[in-house]
Amino acid sequence: VPNLDNKGESNPSPYYYQNLAEAEYVVATYMYMCLNGYDHNRITILTTYKGQKDLIKDIIKQKCEWNPHFKVPYKITTVDKYQGQQNDYILLSLVRTKDVGHIRDIRRLVVALSRARLGLYVFGRWDLFNECFELKNSFNILAHRPKDLNIVINESFPTIRCYNSYDVPHIKVDDFKHMYRIVQELLKL
């Protein structure tokens, strides 16, 4: 997730990290999923810091809660609070842009990456987390997956396309602003 106006994470108080660009991207992706037929109860938004959780909840309240197209996700919570739980789809915000932070603890990383039954979407800084020694094995696995968010045009849930079909028309989503434009176009239909 690129910076927003040359700004990545913010830290308004100790251990209270937020990343507006990531929070907006996660919410825009959630909205896109809802508009394409995903049940909001099958989607959980996880993050590594309480500050980010609070920011995402504020954005959801502003953009989704009042709108019958979206409602609210099943849960918006931190990785630490979600231990032992699962959902079909997880949108994970790693928040940090300057240093890895407490996700360096492999137990937290295992919880973060193992909560999704069907789909895991990770929002963060690839270069930062991939270079961390403690995370290297997990990120080597993720390296075999696309790092950019690509969506298939005019496809809705459930899809009839085969998992490994790569010849379908798709678009790369550049950032949260691009995703919001896609959401706005879908709302017009």
C-alpha positions as CSV (number, residue, x, y, z in Angstrom):
1,V,0.0,0.0,0.0
2,P,1.6,3.3,-1.1
3,N,1.8,6.3,1.2
4,L,-1.0,8.9,1.2
5,D,0.4,12.4,0.7
6,N,3.9,11.1,1.5
7,K,2.7,9.8,4.8
8,G,2.6,6.1,5.9
9,E,1.9,5.2,9.5
10,S,1.1,7.7,12.2
11,N,1.6,7.4,16.0
12,P,-0.7,9.8,17.8
13,S,0.1,8.1,21.2
14,P,2.4,5.3,22.3
15,Y,1.6,2.0,20.7
16,Y,-1.4,3.5,18.9
17,Y,-0.4,3.1,15.3
18,Q,-2.6,4.1,12.4
19,N,-2.2,4.0,8.6
20,L,-4.9,6.0,6.8
21,A,-4.1,4.7,3.3
22,E,-4.2,1.1,4.4
23,A,-7.4,1.6,6.4
24,E,-9.1,3.2,3.4
25,Y,-7.9,0.4,1.0
26,V,-9.2,-2.3,3.4
27,V,-12.6,-0.6,3.6
28,A,-12.8,0.0,-0.1
29,T,-12.0,-3.6,-0.8
30,Y,-14.6,-4.7,1.8
31,M,-17.2,-2.5,-0.1
32,Y,-16.2,-4.0,-3.4
33,M,-16.6,-7.5,-2.0
34,C,-20.1,-6.7,-0.7
35,L,-21.1,-5.3,-4.0
36,N,-20.0,-8.4,-5.7
37,G,-22.1,-10.8,-3.6
38,Y,-19.9,-11.7,-0.7
39,D,-21.9,-11.9,2.6
40,H,-20.7,-9.3,5.1
41,N,-20.9,-11.9,7.8
42,R,-18.2,-14.0,6.1
43,I,-15.7,-11.1,6.1
44,T,-13.5,-10.2,9.1
45,I,-11.1,-7.2,9.1
46,L,-8.0,-7.9,11.2
47,T,-5.2,-5.5,12.1
48,T,-2.1,-5.5,14.2
49,Y,-2.8,-2.4,16.2
50,K,-5.8,-1.0,18.2
51,G,-5.3,2.4,16.6
52,Q,-5.8,0.9,13.1
53,K,-8.8,-1.0,14.3
54,D,-10.4,2.2,15.7
55,L,-9.6,4.0,12.4
56,I,-11.2,1.2,10.3
57,K,-14.3,1.2,12.5
58,D,-14.6,5.0,12.0
59,I,-14.3,4.6,8.2
60,I,-16.8,1.7,8.2
61,K,-19.3,3.8,10.2
62,Q,-18.9,6.7,7.9
63,K,-19.1,4.8,4.6
64,C,-20.9,1.5,5.2
65,E,-22.9,1.2,8.3
66,W,-25.8,3.3,7.1
67,N,-25.8,1.9,3.6
68,P,-27.9,-1.3,2.9
69,H,-25.4,-2.4,0.2
70,F,-22.6,-2.9,2.8
71,K,-23.7,-3.2,6.4
72,V,-20.7,-4.0,8.6
73,P,-18.2,-6.8,8.5
74,Y,-18.6,-9.8,10.9
75,K,-15.8,-8.4,13.0
76,I,-13.2,-5.7,13.0
77,T,-10.6,-6.5,15.6
78,T,-6.9,-7.0,16.3
79,V,-4.9,-10.1,15.7
80,D,-4.4,-10.6,19.4
81,K,-8.2,-10.6,20.1
82,Y,-9.0,-13.0,17.2
83,Q,-6.9,-15.9,18.4
84,G,-8.8,-19.2,18.0
85,Q,-11.4,-17.7,15.7
86,Q,-11.8,-17.9,11.9
87,N,-13.9,-16.6,9.1
88,D,-14.1,-17.3,5.4
89,Y,-12.4,-14.1,4.2
90,I,-9.9,-12.0,6.1
91,L,-8.7,-8.6,5.2
92,L,-5.5,-8.1,7.2
93,S,-3.9,-4.6,7.7
94,L,-0.3,-4.8,8.8
95,V,-0.2,-1.0,9.5
96,R,3.5,-0.3,9.9
97,T,5.6,1.5,7.3
98,K,8.8,2.4,9.3
99,D,9.6,-0.8,11.2
100,V,8.0,-4.2,11.5
101,G,6.6,-3.8,15.0
102,H,5.2,-6.5,17.2
103,I,4.1,-8.7,14.2
104,R,7.8,-9.8,14.4
105,D,6.6,-12.2,17.1
106,I,6.0,-15.3,15.1
107,R,3.0,-16.3,17.2
108,R,1.2,-13.2,16.2
109,L,2.1,-13.8,12.6
110,V,0.8,-17.3,12.7
111,V,-2.5,-16.1,14.1
112,A,-2.7,-13.3,11.5
113,L,-2.1,-15.6,8.5
114,S,-4.1,-18.6,9.6
115,R,-7.6,-17.1,10.3
116,A,-9.0,-17.3,6.8
117,R,-10.8,-20.4,5.5
118,L,-11.2,-19.3,1.9
119,G,-9.4,-16.0,1.2
120,L,-6.7,-13.9,2.8
121,Y,-5.9,-10.4,1.6
122,V,-2.9,-8.8,3.2
123,F,-2.4,-5.0,3.1
124,G,1.0,-3.7,4.0
125,R,4.5,-2.8,2.8
126,W,6.0,-5.9,1.1
127,D,9.6,-4.7,1.2
128,L,9.5,-3.9,4.9
129,F,7.9,-7.2,6.1
130,N,9.7,-9.4,3.5
131,E,13.1,-8.2,4.8
132,C,12.4,-9.2,8.4
133,F,14.4,-12.3,9.4
134,E,11.7,-13.6,11.7
135,L,9.0,-13.3,9.0
136,K,11.1,-14.6,6.1
137,N,9.7,-18.1,5.9
138,S,6.1,-16.9,5.9
139,F,6.7,-14.2,3.4
140,N,8.6,-16.7,1.1
141,I,5.2,-18.5,0.9
142,L,3.4,-15.3,0.2
143,A,5.9,-14.4,-2.5
144,H,4.3,-17.1,-4.7
145,R,1.0,-15.1,-4.7
146,P,0.3,-11.9,-6.5
147,K,1.4,-8.8,-4.6
148,D,-1.0,-6.5,-6.4
149,L,-4.7,-6.6,-6.0
150,N,-6.3,-7.6,-9.4
151,I,-10.0,-7.9,-9.9
152,V,-11.8,-9.7,-12.7
153,I,-14.1,-7.4,-14.6
154,N,-17.8,-8.2,-14.3
155,E,-17.3,-11.2,-12.0
156,S,-19.4,-11.7,-9.0
157,F,-19.6,-14.2,-6.1
158,P,-19.8,-17.1,-6.5
159,T,-17.6,-17.4,-9.5
160,I,-17.8,-20.1,-12.1
161,R,-14.2,-19.4,-13.3
162,C,-11.6,-22.0,-12.4
163,Y,-9.0,-21.1,-9.8
164,N,-6.0,-21.0,-12.1
165,S,-7.7,-19.2,-15.0
166,Y,-5.4,-16.4,-15.8
167,D,-6.6,-15.5,-19.3
168,V,-9.7,-13.6,-18.1
169,P,-9.9,-9.8,-18.4
170,H,-8.8,-8.2,-15.2
171,I,-7.6,-4.8,-13.9
172,K,-4.9,-4.0,-11.4
173,V,-6.1,-1.8,-8.5
174,D,-3.5,0.9,-7.9
175,D,-4.6,2.2,-4.6
176,F,-7.6,2.9,-2.4
177,K,-8.7,5.8,-4.5
178,H,-8.8,3.6,-7.6
179,M,-10.8,1.0,-5.6
180,Y,-13.3,3.6,-4.5
181,R,-13.8,4.7,-8.1
182,I,-14.6,1.1,-9.0
183,V,-17.0,0.9,-6.1
184,Q,-18.7,4.1,-7.2
185,E,-19.1,2.7,-10.7
186,L,-20.7,-0.5,-9.3
187,L,-23.1,1.5,-7.2
188,K,-24.4,3.2,-10.4
189,L,-25.4,-0.1,-12.0
